[in-house]
């Protein structure tokens, strides 16, 4: 059971339902990081495009592909479908990767940025 999507909201909704073995996020204007993070949160391994910010978001917690290379996409899908140890490894790495994207860390980094800007504006 593979979820292949170009639409962020639909991907997040479907991943949440727990019906999918893995998610393939195809290149498209509507693909953003949130469905990838949702998939990792629900223990769904991710295969996504090596474009935009997807490599930075995914890190080593999923598989990347060239969105114009259909053979590579199929190869990555097959690999994840047939290799349970890889699938389990990516689920664990996905849970670990999520810790980099907590609201608390985001708030801390934003506060550091504001403090830096305001402390430099006095000089």
C-alpha positions as CSV (number, residue, x, y, z in Angstrom):
1,X,0.0,0.0,0.0
2,X,1.7,3.1,-1.3
3,X,0.5,6.7,-0.9
4,X,1.8,8.8,-3.8
5,X,0.8,12.4,-3.7
6,X,1.5,15.9,-4.9
7,X,-1.0,17.6,-2.5
8,X,0.1,18.3,1.1
9,X,-3.2,18.4,2.9
10,X,-4.5,15.1,1.3
11,X,-1.2,13.4,2.1
12,X,-1.3,14.4,5.8
13,X,-5.0,13.3,6.1
14,X,-4.3,9.9,4.5
15,X,-1.1,9.2,6.4
16,X,-2.9,9.9,9.6
17,X,-5.4,7.2,8.9
18,X,-2.5,4.6,9.1
19,X,-3.4,2.9,5.8
20,X,-0.1,3.2,4.1
21,X,3.2,1.2,4.1
22,X,5.1,4.1,2.8
23,X,4.6,7.6,1.2
24,X,6.0,8.9,-2.0
25,X,5.9,12.7,-2.2
26,X,6.2,13.6,-5.8
27,X,7.6,16.8,-7.1
28,X,5.0,19.5,-7.3
29,X,4.3,23.1,-6.3
30,X,2.1,21.9,-3.4
31,X,4.6,19.6,-1.8
32,X,5.9,21.0,1.5
33,X,7.6,19.6,4.5
34,X,4.5,19.0,6.7
35,X,3.2,15.8,5.0
36,X,6.7,14.4,5.3
37,X,6.9,15.2,9.0
38,X,3.4,13.8,9.4
39,X,4.4,10.6,7.7
40,X,7.4,10.2,10.0
41,X,5.3,10.9,13.0
42,X,2.9,8.1,12.1
43,X,5.7,5.6,11.4
44,X,5.3,5.8,7.6
45,X,8.7,5.7,5.7
46,X,9.0,8.5,3.1
47,X,10.4,8.5,-0.4
48,X,10.6,12.0,-1.8
49,X,12.1,14.3,-4.4
50,X,15.7,15.4,-4.1
51,X,14.6,19.0,-5.0
52,X,13.6,22.1,-3.0
53,X,14.0,21.7,0.8
54,X,13.1,18.0,0.8
55,X,16.6,16.7,1.3
56,X,17.2,19.0,4.3
57,X,13.8,18.1,5.8
58,X,14.2,14.4,5.3
59,X,17.9,14.0,6.2
60,X,18.8,10.4,6.3
61,X,15.3,9.4,7.5
62,X,14.0,8.4,4.0
63,X,14.9,7.9,0.4
64,X,15.4,10.6,-2.2
65,X,14.9,10.4,-6.0
66,X,15.3,12.5,-9.1
67,X,11.7,13.5,-9.8
68,X,12.3,13.3,-13.6
69,X,13.7,9.8,-13.4
70,X,10.8,7.4,-13.3
71,X,13.0,4.3,-13.2
72,X,14.7,5.6,-10.0
73,X,11.3,6.3,-8.4
74,X,10.2,2.8,-9.1
75,X,13.5,1.4,-7.9
76,X,13.2,3.2,-4.6
77,X,9.5,2.2,-4.2
78,X,10.5,-1.5,-4.8
79,X,13.4,-1.3,-2.5
80,X,11.3,0.0,0.4
81,X,8.5,-2.5,-0.3
82,X,10.9,-5.5,-0.4
83,X,13.3,-4.6,2.3
84,X,11.7,-4.8,5.8
85,X,14.9,-4.0,7.6
86,X,15.4,-0.8,5.6
87,X,11.7,0.1,6.2
88,X,12.1,-0.4,9.9
89,X,15.3,1.6,10.0
90,X,13.7,4.5,8.2
91,X,10.7,4.4,10.7
92,X,13.2,4.7,13.6
93,X,15.2,7.4,11.8
94,X,12.0,9.3,11.0
95,X,11.0,9.4,14.7
96,X,14.5,10.6,15.6
97,X,14.5,13.2,12.8
98,X,11.2,14.7,14.1
99,X,13.0,15.9,17.2
100,X,14.7,18.5,15.0
101,X,11.4,20.0,14.2
102,X,9.6,20.6,17.5
103,X,7.7,23.8,18.2
104,X,9.9,24.4,21.2
105,X,13.0,24.4,19.1
106,X,11.4,26.6,16.6
107,X,10.4,29.1,19.3
108,X,13.9,29.0,20.8
109,X,15.5,29.6,17.4
110,X,13.1,32.5,16.7
111,X,13.8,34.1,20.1
112,X,17.6,33.8,19.5
113,X,17.2,35.4,16.1
114,X,15.2,38.3,17.6
115,X,17.7,38.8,20.4
116,X,20.5,38.8,17.9
117,X,18.8,41.4,15.7
118,X,17.8,43.7,18.6
119,X,21.2,43.5,20.4
120,X,23.0,44.4,17.1
121,X,20.6,47.3,16.4
122,X,21.9,49.1,19.6
123,X,25.4,49.3,18.2
